[in-house]
Amino acid sequence: MRRTILVILAALVAVIALGSAVIATGGDSSTVTRPRLERSLTTTFTNLYVTTAHLRGRDITAASLNAQAMCDKAGAENKDIGPGGDWNCLMSWTDPEVPMPPEGYGKFELNVHSNDCYTAGGPSKLTGFLTMTDTQGRVVTNPLFEFDGCFDADSDNTPTGVVYPSLLAVASTVVTPDSNGNASLQVTCGSGDQGCSGTIAVAAGDTNLGTMPIDLAEESTTTVPLPGKVPTSASEITFTVHARTGFGPLSPVTLPVQAP
């Protein structure tokens, strides 16, 4: 009886191992890939943008829009392949009435399904809100607010070569020093290429508190200690970002000092 139980257990272990192997390799063989998603999203977005422009009485063509996209799945440590709700795509386009932000793109969040279809939602400051008013004065659904798309599983899978820098941002809203004057700053690095690195110069008024290095992978957050103690008389701290990779704030960021 004991031998029979051992045989059964060995068989179960083999089945579980085989299943794990299938799961581990299944993503690598998925038809959902970065190049296919980038091409499909660009095409779908362009068609909807032209439609939306016409609803507003504007004459925009696909060629003049020149939309391009870079997609990433779950950060730098993961392969850009397979379905999931963790796809982010950065997209730029040309519209004189809708200038791109300083970093040069807008971020779209995608939920991609195993049937090669997806749902995309973009930044409302660039694509608009749920409803809009057409040329007839009617309130209609904005086609760009959230949209669906699909791609052919056998479509072109060669890299598009489109890349954008990650956006380095100061996430803290206040500086809270402890009783010894020590404080920290939270920074984030968004989706993009090569992450965020560089330095941040820190000052309290005319007092230079030093410089701190920054080196983050894309889609990550970290908290770094300030290089110098915050003076007890300081009411605000100014941070000046010097980005080496990634795109940092063009102007210094000033935060109020808050008592612990």
Buried (B, 14 or more C-beta within 10 A) or exposed (E): EEEEEEEEEEEEEEEEEEEEEEEEEEBEEBBBBBBBBBBBBBBBBBBBBBEBBEBBEEEBEEEEBEBBBBBBBBBBEBEBBBBBEBBBBBBBBBBEEBEBBEBEBBBBBBBBBEEBBBBBBBBEEBBBEEEBEEEEEEEEEBBBBBBEBEBEEEEEEEEBEBEBBBBBBBEBEEBBBEEEBEBBBEBBBBBBBBBBBBBBBBBBEEBEBEBBEBBBBBBBEBEBEBBBBBBEEBEEBBBBBEBBBBBBBEEEBEBEBEEE
